[in-house]
Each structure stands twice: as structure tokens, then as C-alpha cells.
């Protein structure tokens, strides 16, 4: 099993943003982060999950994802994304990211767990730090973000 902690942030919504990820498998730990020039908080929350899943190289792996994003957790756990997909994501935001997420989701056995942000969860706090710190570094363009 792999435990994944994710967080995304933006300064302004839209504004500069970034994501942070902590991945734990057995005794191995990996951290990921990247900042973007102009994006939204929800895009970074979802992109954090996508980037983490893209790092997993073994299919059918059991994965627990801890996120403080109700947008991401509830969209998946309550099954909303499947209705959005059936309706071709009409009037939905972040279509590019949801379409990127779905095949990754189907590749693994994933359970999402919502955690309260800024509440002392060490790994969630680390992801928050990474998501904010990377906004001070070399920023990329969020190609999928549209004003």
C-alpha cells in the first residue's frame, strides 16, 4: 500500500499557485512540488493528486490519498465525477485535469480520506509547506488554466 498526502494552494484565486505531495511506501518517502504563475486552488489540489498517481509505477496498487480538499475528495468519493463524465463535463471547471485523473483512478485501488487542513497532521502540514514554498521558485505556466 502507498499512502499519499496532497495539498494545493494559490495566492489569490486565481493567482500564483503550487502543489505539494508526500508519498510513503514501506520505508521509502518521496516529496513532489511545483509552482505555477497563474492558477486556482482547486486546480492545484487536483493536480497534486494527479502528479502523485503518475509517479506510481505498479498497476493495481492499493493507495490511500489524504487530502484537505473537499472539492477533490467529495467529487470522487461521492461519485460526482462519473456523472460529469457522462455529461461530457458540461459547465464544469478543470475538465483537462479531471480527464487526466480518471484513467489514473481506474488504474489503481484508491481510497480518499479527507483531513482537516492546518490541524496538526504532520504530513498534511508538510504538503502545505511544499505547496507554498514552490511558489517562490521557478514557476511554470498552467497550460490548462483559462480565465
N, C-alpha and C positions, 0 to 999 in steps of 0.2 A: 504494500500500500504506500501511496505517496500522499503526504499532507502538503497542501498548497495554501499559503496565505497571500491575499492580494489587497491592494489599495490603489486608488487613483485620486488625483486632485487637480484642481485648476485654480489659478488666481484670477478671479473674475470668471464669469460663466457666460460667454466664452472668455478665454484668456490663455496665458501660458499655462501649460499643464504637464503632468507626468504620471507615471505609474511605478509602483514598487511591488516586487514579488519575493517571497521566501518559499523555497521548495525544500522539503525534508523527506528523505527516503533512507531508511535504516540509519546508518551513521553519517550519511552524506547530506550536505547542506549547500544550496545554491541560491544566490540572490541575483535578481534582474531589475533593471530600471532604465527608463529613457524619458527625456523631456521633449516637449513639443511647443512650437511657437504659439499656435492658436488652436484651442480645442475646448472641450467641455469636460466637466467632472464625470458625467455618465459614460462618455466615450473612454476616458482613462480607466474607469472602474472595469468596464468590459474588456478593454484592450489588455489589461493586466492578466485577466483570466485566459485570454487567447494566447498571449505570449508564453504563459506558463505551460499551457497544454501543448503548444508547439515544441516545447523542449522535451516532452516525454516521448521517448523513442520506442517503447514497447506497447503494442496494442493490447487492448482488453485489460489494462491495468486498473486496479481499484484506486480511486482518487477521492480524497475529501478536500473540498475547497472551502476555506474560511474567508468570508468577505463581510465588510461592514456596509455593503451596498444593497439596500433592499431592492433597488431597480434591477440589479443582476440576479440576486438570489430568488426573488419572488417571480420574476419573469420565467425562470427555469423551473423552479420547484412547484409553482402553481400551474405550469404548462401553458402560460400565455404565448410563449414564442411559437408554439405549434399552430395556434390559431392565426397568429400574424403571418406565419409562413404560408398557410393555406390561402390567405387573402393577399399573398404577394407583398406583404409589409406595407399595404396602403396606409398612408397617413402616419407611419411610424418613423421614428428617428433612428439613426445609427444602423441603417439597413446593411451597409457594407460590412460592419462588424458582426451583426447577427448572422449574416450569410457565411461569414468566415468561421464563426463559432459553431454552428450547427454540425458540420461534418466532424469537427473535433469532439464535440459532445457525444456523438454516436459511436466514436471510435473507442471510448473508454466507459467504465462503470463509474459514474461521477455522482457524488452526494455533495450538495451545497449546504453549508451551515452559516447562518447569519450571526455575526458577532457585533456587539456594540462597539462603535469606534471610540477611541480616546478613553477607554475604560480600563486600562492597565494590562490588556492582553499583550504580552511581550512581543510576539511575532507580528501582531497587527500594528503595534506601535513602530516596529522596525520597518514595516512596509510603508507606513505613513511617512516616516523619516526619508526613506528612499524616494518616494513619490514626490516629495517636496525638494529634497536636495538636488535631484537631477534637473530641476527647473533652473538651476544656477549654472548649468554646464552647457555644452554644445546641444542646441535644440534642433530638432528635425521639424519638417512640415508634416502636419497631419493631413495626408493626401485625401482622406475620405471626409474630412470635415467641410461642411458647406454652411455659410452664414445664412 
